[in-house]
Amino acid sequence: MLSDADNKRLCDVSPGSPMSEAFKHYWLPVMKDSRLEAGGAPVKFTALCEDYVAFRAEDGRVAVFAEKCPHRGCSLALAQNEDCALTCLFHGWKFDVSGQCVATPNMPDPEFPAKVPLKYYPSREAGGVLWVYLGDGEPARFPEFVFNRAEPEQYVSRAAIVNYNWLTGLDAILDPSHVGSLHQNWIENAPGDSVSADIKFQAKDTAPTLEIEPTDWGFRYAAMREAGEGKRYLRVTEHVQPSGCFIAQSIETRKLFIMSMPIDNTHSIQWYIWYNPKGPLVENDLRYALGNTDRDDNNFYQTPKDKPLWGQDREAMKNGTSFTGFTDIMFEDFIVGESQGAIPDRSQEHLCAADSAIARARRILLQKLKRYQEGDQEAFSHGNKFEYGALQSLGAIIDTDTDWRAIAKLQMSERAEKLNKLS
Amino acid sequence: MLSATNNDLLCNVSPGRPMHNAFKQVWLPVMRTDKLEAGGAPVKFMILSEDYVAFRAEDGRVGVFAEKCPHRGCSLALAQNKDCALTCIFHGWKFDVSGQCVETPNVQNPDFPAKVPLKYYPSREAGDALWVYFGEGETPQFPDLIFNRLKPEQILSRAAICHYNWLTGLEAILDPSHVGLLHQNWLNEAPNQGYSADINLMGKSTPPALDIEPTGYGFRYSAIRTTPADTQYIRVTEHISPNGCFIANSKSTRKLFIISVPIDNEHSIQWYFWHNPLGPLTEEDRLYALGATDADHSNFYQTPKQKPSWGQDREAMKNGTSFTGFTDIMFEDFIAGESQGAIIDRTKEFPVPADKAIMWARRFMLDKLKRQEEGQADIFRHTNDFKYGALQSITAETDSNADWKQVTDQRTAARTKNLGIV
């Protein structure tokens, strides 16, 4: 449960809002980089309620500008993309790929272009995604997650555009207990070669015990379920603030990072970055990543939105073939999210113990917003004391008396060590 | 004419507004009951700018809940409807048809479900409609108006979803003087539609004088016209506060009750409850109730909305076959209403004496809203000193000096005796 004021504080990402400021301290995934064609049309996008344009110069470099030409606001999405520069159609002002204004044909003063302040943003292509730093000043450390260092054949990055606020997306990936209900058919029916057998414990024990460990990048939490014979089924999720999670997948060749990225207050991109840390993604895992979703990786959530009640199949619900009436687990998540309303009224919630990761993430963010407001410039920083590339979730059957924190810590330090050897 | 403040007081039905609270003191019809299939999909609906869900359990009982699951707000419109309960698909929280939470699979404590507060609302099926009481505290007496006591073959209930505020709908049914004009083509044809010939007196007589009397359920008023023969033609409308009216229909086997129910500030349901207190509705009367409207009883006003200028036929207007260019009198009312704007700017009106019932209804409500603000509770509830089942509108041609209240009371006494209403 949140007060109306706190809910607004976390959900509102319009310019000048505290959460907009917060997001501007992180690298944000804004589009698949395959949308940018060398010398092709610039691509307009909205992030944090503000409009931007990205383009790829003929030499392959990418740049991100504010959408409007600084002269009189003509959209640079319409601009010429030539000579490694965008040229505004309106009066011919020209901006090179580094953001420098290089021509202003309607100004005879040759000194003038150098003085034109274009809003330019640092960007980086990694994991098949264009990452942008929308803040001012020195950009934060780039999150070199495993998939952001991997070869293209090791990952597939997919974006779903949903009609809900970014926080609903974060709530969804910090919510272990919905799996046994919302995704029960998937647990029953997932082919043995695409998931490990231990996922069934999520349906058998629907009330997991949660434990949370704060970290520099956010927190990690364990969801633990009874697995019988003195064993527990452990799932550890790494939450990377402000809005990402490594999801516990108990299969070695297919890992998943999900991140909720605010478009505006009532729309967000849900990023699904699937990857194999050890080699190319295999055909079976690629097929699994597609599921029954739409095939457009730039927006794989399209068809349900056009239908009344998202096309729910009540007949299948009645005859027991589908608990939810939907055919894909990613769609199930998006649909229940949209059904909560574009901005859920969190003053009406009744959270339970299984929701403690959700509650903790909100509390941490609210504390950071407060610290930042009180002048702590480092409030949103992840610091330098860990390797992004060592972050990974974990799923395992463990003895009831085993300390999950120790396992998670050990595995992370082993991965960090390997990374250091490589570099 | 109303000040902008008073107009907002009456029109604004958002949560927390005075009129929202007023509507939560009375029963409201929200949908046709045939939308609810036993064990079928729950039906989401909006009333007073809030979302609800209704469902019918396998055993036929109906439950009405707030739309959102109390846990994290997933829509219960998506829920499983099994075991006489709704089960939220998100985390499996289960609510039986009485509104009690019976399962919360993600909570280990077995005492937890009993503590989950689901918002549950009393409902009743009557007159083909699902009626719901959205308020808190003790549920008021159910309005067992005559059609709410009749057998299915005696009633036909139809809903029209209009793009205007609820008050526009109320004003349409408190407005006797538009009939002779907006509905003039219908009026000319009316005697052929089974109406008694006296309906024509509306077109032929003087502009009506209005006389009003407050009652425990709202008020009643008579439109009084002097006929060319110097008799009095009276049409008595019973207004059930805050939003319904028995329309004076000069036909004994086909009566009509209209009620305007707020969906949100700019949309309302106009309910038409056609009924025959004396026996089954005849085929002819059923056809009359359909008119030239759309066949879907859950929303019989669909086609004109999709057309520019509501599909007005200017050619028919020019050649004199249609005064309005529209083909149905119910459509004429809805179209005129929508053309006034979703929320009418009532600071710019020029009311005339024939609008007296409208003015009276507004004053009546504003007065109640004022008393409500001063702390009087349940000011919009109806009193208990009358019988809902006895209410009916009448028309009559009387001596020029007859008292319409006496005429109405005599008729009511005779009717309730005949129908055995106690």
Interface residues (C-beta under 8 A of the other chain):
Chain A: D171 D175 S177 H178 G180 S181 L182 T206 A207 P208 L309 W310 Q312 R314 M317 K318 F323 T324 G325 E332 I335 V336 S339 Q340 G341 P344 D345 R346 Q348 E349 H350 L351 C352 A353 A354 D355
Chain B: G39 G40 A41 K68 P70 H71 R72 G73 C74 S75 A77 L78 Q80 C88 I89 F90 H91 G92 T104 P105 N106 V107 Q108 F112 V116 P117
